[in-house]
Amino acid sequence: MAFTFPLTRADFLDLLPVQEVKFWLSRQDQHTGLSGGEILAAEVAPPLWRGVVSLAPMSKRASDKVEAMLAALEVPGRKFEAFKAQQVGPAADSLGAVLQGAAPQILAVDPLDPQLLRLSGLPEGFALQSGDLLSFDYDPGHGIRRALHRVVEGAAAASDGNTPNLMITPAIRAGASPGAAVDLIKPFCLAGIVPGSVSYGTTKGNVTSGIGFEFRQTLRR
């Protein structure tokens, strides 16, 4: 069966023997230093998620398959669902068992502060904590985009499954709508391979080591 891009989590990252991962929100700011030591900063583009993935040594045959997939993803315009490997669920449900059967959604985005978000559809008392990640689709009028956010200040769901405001980063972009499904288990953004970042590793005997790559978020499918 032919691959369909963007590759899903199950078709790519879930298959990789990830040994180390760096995952961070990369700001796109312009800075100007003043003679008095002050630094002026201006956001020139939205912050985007970036990651560096290093894979564990594997058999030569297994590495051949991984390298073939990486070569396919190096083609410009091809994307995959990127998440923080080795992190499945939020701190209160690290394996995703408590949230089985739950259907979290966006309840509301604060009209005055796009860093404040309320969710619905959570188990009573379920608490999202600082550092947890969440993702959702938004802006369907422009081809559907994918957002990934990190909780800065958490909160617990009330008896009706609704949370008070959560403070998240980055700020929510225009187009997020109440009722949109929210992923709390392996939340993801769409990403592409950073050109020139793939290391195809070295094979010694029947073991290949040193395979890795860097990715960067893209907002559009």
N, C-alpha and C positions, 0 to 999 in steps of 0.2 A: 504494500500500500504506500502510495506517495506521501511524503511529508506535506503538511499544510502549515504555512507560516501565518502568524507567529507560532512557533513551537510551544506547546503547552508545557506546564511544569512536569507532567508525567512523561512527556516525550523527550525531555532534555535534562533539566537540572536534577530531577529526581533520580535519574539513572547514573549520575556521576558520583564517584567516590571522593567527595570533597574532604580535603584534609585541613585546609585553612581558608578563611574567608574574611575579607574586609568589606564593609558595607557602610556607606556614609552618604549624607546629603551634601552635595557640592554646590556652594553658592556661586552665582555668576555676577559678581560685583566689580565695579571699577573704583579704584582708590587713588586719591591724590594726597601727597604729603605736604603740609604747610611748614613754613619756616619756624613756627613756634612749636612744632612737634605734633600738632593735631593731624589727624587723618580724616579726610572727607571720603565718604563712601556713598555710592549710588548703585542701586540694583539695575543692571542693564538687561537681564533676562531672568526668567524664573529659575529657582534652584532645582537641580535635578539629582536623582539618586545615581550613585556610582558604586561599582564593586570590583574587587579583585579576587579571583578564585584560583586556588592551588589544589591540584588533585594528588591523591596518594599514589604511590607506585602501584602498578598493575601489570597483568600479563601482557605480552606483546599483542596477542589477539584482541584483548579487551581495549588496549590503547589504539589499535587500528580503527576500531569502531568509533571511539571518541574523537579521534583526529579527523575522521571522515565527516562527522557531524559539525565539528568546528570549522572545517573547510567550507562546508555548505553555508554556515552562518556568516562567514566572512564576506559573502557576496553582498554588495551594497543594497540596502533596503530590507534585508531579511532580519526578523526580530524573534524574540522569544520572551516567555514569561519569566521574569527574574524576581527572585525572592531571597531573603537572607537565609542561605542554606544553614542547616543545623539548628534552625529556630522554627518550630512547627506552629505553636499557638501562643497566646498571651501568657503572662506570668502566672495567672490564676488557673490556667488550663494548658500546661505546656505540651501535652500530647493530643489535645483536641477532643478529649472524651466528654467533658462537661457540656461542650457546645454542640454535641451531636444532636441533630433534630431541631436546633435553634435556627431562626431565620433573621439574623440582624439586618436592620435597614437604617437608612438615614431618616431620622425623625424631623430634624430641623437644622438649618445653618443660621447662625446669628446674623441678622441683616446689617449689623453695625461692625461686627468683628469677625472676619472670615477665618479666624483661628479657633472659633468656638463652634462645637458640633454636638448635637444630641443624637443618640441612637435609640432604636426601639427593637423589640423582638429578642431581648436577652433573658436568660433565666433570672428569676428574682434573686437579688443580692449579688449577682455576678459583677465583679469589679474589674474594670480596666485600669491598668497601672502605668505610671511613667515608664516609657521605653517600649511599650507594646506598639505593634504595627497594625494598621488596617488599610484596606484598599477598596475601591469601588469604581464603576464606570460612570462617566459624566458627559455632558454636552452632546447628547444624541443628535442634535440638529446639525452638528458639524462632523458627522462620521464616527462618533463615539470615541472618547479618550479614556485613559486609565490613570487614576490617581492613587498614590501611595503616601500615607501619612504616618507619623510617629506621635504617640501620645506624650504630651509634656506634663499635663496635670490630669490625673484620672478621676474616676467617680464610679459608684456602684449603681446598678439598676434597681429601681423601686419594684414594688409588688406587681406593677403592670408591665414590667419589662423595659421601661423607659429610663434613660439616664438623664441626669442634669447635664449641664454643659461640660464637655471635655475640651481641654485646650490641646491643640495639635499643631504640628509643624510638618511641612510648610503650610502657609495659608491656603485655604480652599479656593480653587480657581472658579471662575464663573461657569455655570452650567450644572452644578451639583443639585440634584433634585430630591425632595422628600420621597421616600418609597424605594429609592435605589438600594439594591442588595449590597451588603458590606461583607467583605471577606476578612475574618479574623484568624482563620487557619491558613497558613502559608500565604498571607497577603502578598500581592505581587504588583509590580509595574511591568510595562513593556520596555524592552531594552535591545540594544544592538551591540555587537562586538566592537570595541574600540580598534580602529585600523592599526595594524602593526603590533598589537598587544599579545597575539597568540604565541605561546611557546609550545612547540610540538614535542618536546621532551627528548630524552636520550635512552636508547635501548642497550642493555647489557645482558647478554644471555637471553633469557625469556622474559625479562622484566624491564618495563619502561617507566622512567621517572621524570619529573620536571615539567609535566604538562600543566598549563595554566592559561588564563586569559583575563582580560579586563572588559567590563561592560559599562554602558551608560544608558540611562533612561531616555526613552522617547515618548512623547505624549500621544502621538497618533498611531492608530493601528495601520 
